[in-house]
């Protein structure tokens, strides 16, 4: 992997870890962070799967430790937590089956050897493995319909627990997907893009529309992150296309640019997502944590610097130029548009529809994020939120804001 990518990922994971306090949270997050680094660096399929499960196991530990019950819901946090763990185990089983098919057909567990042998593998088995991998990683990526329960689970846990539940598996799952697809891409033969495209459209549409009227801040942030996951899937969709397969002989092929765009989208969106959730960790009201959007009203008057940081993160997640989120969207949209411009592409008009759907999804996300900014700056404050995160959380927020601006200005291009 590129050394610069590892550095950026390490910085983002360090900022995420700084939001954790307490022995259990810090231990679990530290181990999960090590798992994400292993997912990025290892070349063995078995170790890759083990590192991904390490992230999941630490997330489950945090989830059980951080959960709280809220009085206005009939469902208990314990039930949703258990459901999340069971669905994650099911996803792990599907992922393991997909990896077993790939390793069995290529005769090796080394990712570089798999890449070299994937052309000789039966294409039907490779396509089946891709479908299983997409389903297995769906919960970690936050892809609809596999992650429909995640927003409701986030509603019933703490802001700190939500940060860990959403972001750590998101990082690990996206990196795993990109690495596995890059490994077996030569054997795909232009298949599987309709499945990935459908998941991307459903994720962006469902999460975007659900977020418009959502009042719980944790559910709202989970919906915004699901939209980002749908955008990240646009890279694999373009890489799967027949146009990308015909262009694969080139050094800077469309497939490599598409998968690289998904990885860049993750790393460019990461600081904004960490920072926005970090603001919720940092703030609290008199009797507990920030729960609803109205509790952020007037934040621009009561806590100007934290409101400015939150506005920066939200505008970046909305894709406002020249912030990092804008370039993240550009990185995944350019390969999609490239397929539509290829006259000999048999999927040309399907990708036109996909690009239009992605554009509509980004417009909805912009409406949602600007609504939060308007609440902070154009509503009278209900109370002055207190700070509970301490210096580590405030330092993490400042670091995320700095990284968001630097990526937007092209310092890491």
C-alpha positions in Angstrom: 0.0 0.0 0.0 1.1 3.6 -0.6 3.0 4.9 2.4 1.1 8.2 2.3 -2.2 6.4 2.5 -1.0 4.5 5.5 0.0 7.8 7.2 -3.4 9.4 6.5 -5.2 6.3 7.8 -3.0 6.2 10.9 -3.7 9.9 11.7 -7.4 9.5 11.3 -7.5 6.4 13.5 -5.4 8.2 16.1 -7.9 11.1 16.1 -10.7 8.6 16.5 -8.9 6.9 19.5 -8.5 10.2 21.2 -12.3 10.5 21.6 -12.3 7.5 23.9 -12.0 7.7 27.6 -12.1 4.9 30.2 -10.2 1.6 30.2 -12.7 -0.5 28.3 -13.4 2.0 25.6 -9.7 2.8 25.1 -8.7 -0.8 25.1 -11.3 -1.9 22.6 -10.8 1.0 20.3 -7.0 0.6 20.4 -7.3 -3.1 19.5 -9.8 -2.3 16.7 -7.5 0.3 15.4 -4.7 -2.3 15.2 -7.1 -4.5 13.3 -7.9 -1.7 10.7 -4.1 -1.2 10.2 -3.7 -5.0 9.7 -6.6 -5.0 7.2 -4.7 -2.4 5.2 -1.3 -4.0 5.4 -1.5 -7.8 5.3 -1.1 -10.0 2.2 -2.7 -13.2 3.7 -6.4 -13.8 3.2 -6.7 -15.7 6.6 -5.0 -12.9 8.5 -7.1 -10.4 6.6 -10.3 -12.1 7.8 -8.9 -12.4 11.3 -8.1 -8.7 11.5 -11.6 -7.8 10.3 -13.1 -10.0 13.0 -10.8 -8.4 15.5 -12.4 -5.0 14.6 -15.9 -6.5 14.9 -15.2 -8.2 18.3 -13.8 -5.0 19.8 -16.8 -3.1 18.5 -19.2 -5.6 20.1 -17.3 -5.2 23.4 -17.7 -1.4 23.2 -21.3 -1.7 22.2 -22.3 -3.8 25.2 -20.4 -1.5 27.5 -21.7 1.8 26.2 -25.4 1.0 25.6 -28.1 2.9 27.4 -31.9 2.7 27.3 -34.0 5.7 26.4 -37.5 6.1 27.9 -39.4 6.9 24.7 -38.8 3.6 22.9 -40.2 0.2 23.6 -37.3 -1.7 22.2 -34.4 -2.3 24.6 -30.8 -1.5 23.8 -29.9 -5.1 24.7 -32.2 -6.6 22.0 -30.8 -4.3 19.3 -27.2 -4.9 20.5 -27.7 -8.7 20.3 -29.3 -8.4 16.9 -26.4 -6.4 15.6 -23.9 -9.0 16.9 -25.9 -11.9 15.4 -26.2 -10.1 12.0 -22.5 -9.3 12.1 -21.7 -13.0 12.7 -23.9 -14.0 9.8 -22.1 -11.4 7.6 -18.7 -12.9 8.8 -19.9 -16.4 7.7 -20.9 -15.1 4.3 -17.6 -13.3 3.9 -15.6 -16.4 5.0 -17.5 -18.5 2.5 -16.7 -16.0 -0.3 -13.0 -16.0 0.7 -13.0 -19.8 0.8 -14.4 -20.0 -2.7 -11.7 -17.6 -4.0 -8.8 -19.3 -2.2 -10.1 -22.7 -3.2 -10.4 -21.9 -6.9 -7.0 -20.2 -7.1 -5.2 -22.7 -4.8 -3.6 -20.1 -2.6 -4.3 -17.7 0.4 -1.7 -15.1 -0.7 -3.5 -12.1 -2.1 -0.8 -11.4 -4.7 -0.9 -15.0 -5.9 -4.7 -14.8 -6.0 -4.4 -11.8 -8.2 -2.2 -13.7 -10.6 -4.4 -16.8 -10.7 -7.8 -15.1 -10.8 -7.9 -15.1 -14.6 -7.7 -18.9 -14.6 -10.5 -19.3 -12.0 -14.1 -20.2 -13.2 -15.9 -16.9 -13.7 -19.1 -18.3 -12.2 -17.4 -19.0 -8.9 -15.7 -15.7 -8.8 -19.1 -13.9 -9.3 -20.6 -16.0 -6.6 -17.7 -15.1 -4.3 -18.2 -11.4 -5.0 -21.9 -11.6 -4.2 -21.1 -13.3 -0.9 -18.4 -10.7 -0.1 -20.7 -7.8 -0.8 -23.3 -9.4 1.5 -20.8 -10.2 4.2 -19.3 -6.7 4.3 -22.7 -5.0 4.0 -23.2 -4.5 7.7 -19.6 -3.1 8.2 -20.0 -0.8 5.3 -23.4 0.4 6.4 -25.1 -0.6 3.2 -28.8 -0.9 2.9 -30.6 -3.4 3.3 -27.9 -5.1 5.4 -27.5 -2.2 7.8 -31.1 -1.2 8.3 -30.9 -1.8 12.1 -27.8 0.3 12.7 -29.5 3.7 13.0 -31.9 2.3 15.5 -29.1 0.7 17.5 -27.3 4.1 17.5 -30.3 5.8 18.9 -30.1 3.6 22.0 -26.4 4.0 22.8 -24.1 6.8 23.8 -22.6 9.3 21.4 -19.1 7.8 22.1 -20.4 4.3 21.5 -22.0 5.5 18.2 -18.7 6.9 17.0 -17.0 3.6 17.5 -19.9 1.4 16.2 -20.2 3.4 13.0 -16.6 4.3 12.1 -14.3 1.5 13.0 -16.2 -1.2 11.0 -16.7 1.3 8.2 -13.0 1.9 7.8 -12.2 -1.8 8.0 -15.0 -3.0 5.8 -14.3 -0.4 3.0 -10.6 -1.2 3.0 -11.3 -4.9 2.9 -13.7 -4.6 0.0 -11.4 -2.4 -2.1 -8.4 -4.8 -1.5 -10.4 -8.0 -2.3 -11.9 -6.5 -5.5 -8.5 -5.2 -6.6 -7.2 -8.8 -6.0 -9.7 -10.7 -8.0 -10.8 -8.0 -10.5 -9.1 -9.7 -13.5 -11.5 -12.7 -13.2 -14.7 -10.7 -13.0 -15.2 -10.2 -16.8 -17.5 -7.2 -16.4 -19.9 -9.0 -14.0 -21.6 -8.0 -10.7 -21.9 -4.3 -11.3 -25.8 -4.4 -11.3 -25.7 -5.8 -7.7 -23.2 -3.2 -6.4 -25.1 -0.4 -8.3 -28.4 -1.4 -6.8 -26.9 -1.4 -3.3 -25.4 2.0 -3.9 -28.7 3.6 -5.1 -30.8 2.0 -2.4 -28.3 3.1 0.3 -28.2 6.7 -0.9 -31.9 6.9 -1.5 -33.2 5.3 1.7 -30.7 7.0 4.0 -31.0 10.4 2.4 -34.8 10.5 2.5 -34.8 9.1 6.1 -32.4 11.8 7.3 -34.5 14.7 6.0 -37.0 14.7 8.9 -34.8 12.8 11.5 -34.4 14.6 14.9 -32.2 12.2 16.8 -28.6 13.3 16.1 -27.1 9.7 16.3 -29.6 8.3 13.8 -29.1 11.4 11.6 -25.3 10.9 11.6 -25.7 7.2 10.8 -27.9 8.0 7.8 -25.4 10.5 6.6 -22.7 7.8 6.8 -24.8 5.3 5.0 -25.1 7.8 2.1 -21.3 8.0 2.1 -21.1 4.2 1.9 -23.4 4.3 -1.1 -21.1 6.8 -2.8 -18.1 4.6 -2.0 -19.8 1.7 -3.7 -19.8 3.7 -7.0 -16.1 2.9 -7.4 -16.6 -0.9 -7.4 -19.6 -0.4 -9.7 -17.4 1.3 -12.3 -14.6 -1.2 -11.8 -17.0 -4.1 -12.4 -18.3 -2.6 -15.8 -17.4 -4.1 -19.1 -15.8 -0.9 -20.1 -13.4 -1.1 -17.2 -12.6 -4.7 -18.1 -11.8 -3.8 -21.7 -9.5 -1.0 -20.4 -7.8 -3.2 -17.8 -4.6 -3.6 -19.9 -3.7 0.0 -19.5 -1.3 1.0 -16.7 -3.8 3.7 -15.4 -6.9 1.6 -16.1 -10.4 2.7 -15.3 -10.8 -0.1 -12.8 -7.7 0.9 -10.8 -8.9 4.6 -10.8 -12.4 3.5 -9.7 -11.2 1.4 -6.8 -8.6 4.1 -5.9 -11.4 6.6 -5.9 -13.3 4.6 -3.4 -10.3 4.4 -1.1 -9.7 8.1 -1.4 -13.4 8.8 -0.7 -13.1 6.9 2.5 -9.9 8.7 3.6 -11.2 12.1 2.6 -14.6 11.7 4.3 -13.1 10.1 7.4 -11.9 13.3 9.2 -15.3 15.0 8.7 -17.2 11.9 10.0 -14.9 11.5 13.0 -15.1 15.3 13.7 -18.8 15.5 13.5 -19.4 12.6 15.8 -16.6 13.9 18.0 -18.5 17.2 18.5 -21.4 15.1 19.9 -19.0 13.3 22.2 -17.5 16.6 23.4 -20.8 18.3 24.2 -23.5 17.4 26.7 -26.5 19.0 28.4 -27.2 19.4 32.1 -28.7 15.9 32.6 -27.0 13.9 30.0 -25.7 13.7 26.4 -26.9 15.6 23.3 -29.8 13.6 21.8 -31.8 15.7 19.4 -31.1 18.3 16.8 -32.9 21.1 18.7 -30.2 20.8 21.5 -27.7 22.2 19.0 -29.8 25.3 18.4 -27.8 28.5 18.8 -24.5 26.7 19.2 -22.9 29.5 17.1 -23.7 31.9 19.9 -23.0 29.7 22.9 -19.9 27.9 21.7 -18.7 29.6 18.5 -15.5 27.6 17.9 -17.2 24.2 18.2 -20.1 25.4 16.0 -17.6 26.5 13.4 -15.9 23.1 13.5 -19.2 21.3 13.2 -20.3 23.4 10.3 -17.0 22.6 8.6 -17.5 18.9 9.0 -21.1 19.0 7.9 -20.4 21.1 4.8 -17.6 18.7 3.9 -19.9 15.7 4.3 -22.4 17.6 2.0 -19.7 17.9 -0.7 -19.3 21.7 -0.6 -16.1 22.8 -2.5 -13.3 23.1 -1.9 -13.5 20.9 1.3 -12.3 17.3 1.4 -15.8 15.9 0.9 -16.1 17.5 -2.5 -13.0 15.8 -3.8 -14.1 12.6 -2.3 -17.3 12.7 -4.4 -15.3 13.7 -7.4 -13.0 10.7 -7.0 -15.9 8.2 -7.3 -18.1 10.1 -9.8 -15.4 10.6 -12.4 -15.0 6.8 -13.1 -18.8 6.5 -13.2 -19.1 9.4 -15.7 -16.2 7.9 -17.7 -18.2 4.8 -18.4 -21.1 6.9 -19.7 -18.7 8.7 -22.1 -17.5 5.5 -23.7 -19.5 5.0 -26.8 -18.8 1.3 -27.0 -19.8 0.7 -23.4 -22.9 -1.7 -23.3 -23.8 -0.3 -19.9 -23.6 3.3 -20.9 -27.2 4.4 -20.2 -27.4 2.4 -17.0 -24.4 4.4 -15.7 -26.1 7.6 -16.8 -29.0 6.7 -14.5 -26.6 5.8 -11.8 -24.8 9.1 -12.1 -28.1 11.0 -11.9 -29.1 9.0 -8.8 -25.8 9.8 -7.2 -26.3 13.5 -7.9 -29.7 13.4 -6.4 -28.4 11.7 -3.3 -25.7 14.3 -2.9 -28.4 17.1 -3.2 -30.4 15.4 -0.4 -27.3 15.1 1.8 -26.6 18.8 1.2 -30.1 19.7 2.3 -29.8 17.6 5.5 -26.3 19.0 6.4 -27.3 22.6 5.8 -30.4 22.2 7.9 -28.1 21.3 10.9 -25.9 24.3 10.1 -29.0 26.6 10.0 -30.1 25.2 13.4 -26.8 26.1 14.9 -26.6 29.6 13.5 -30.2 30.8 13.0 -32.0 29.4 16.0 -32.1 30.8 19.5 -30.3 28.5 22.0 -32.3 26.4 24.4 -29.4 26.1 26.8 -25.6 26.3 26.8 -24.2 22.8 26.2 -21.5 21.7 28.5 -18.2 20.0 27.5 -17.7 16.5 28.7 -15.0 15.3 26.2 -12.1 17.1 27.8 -8.9 18.2 26.1 -8.4 15.0 24.2 -11.7 15.3 22.5 -11.2 19.0 21.7 -7.7 18.2 20.3 -9.2 15.5 18.1 -11.8 17.9 16.8 -9.2 20.5 15.9 -7.1 17.7 14.2 -10.1 16.6 12.2 -10.8 20.1 11.1 -7.2 20.7 10.1 -7.1 17.4 8.1 -10.4 18.2 6.4 -9.0 21.6 5.2 -5.6 20.2 4.2 -7.1 17.3 2.1 -9.5 19.8 0.5 -6.5 22.0 -0.5 -4.7 19.1 -2.0 -1.9 18.7 0.5 -2.2 14.9 0.3 -2.8 14.5 -3.5 
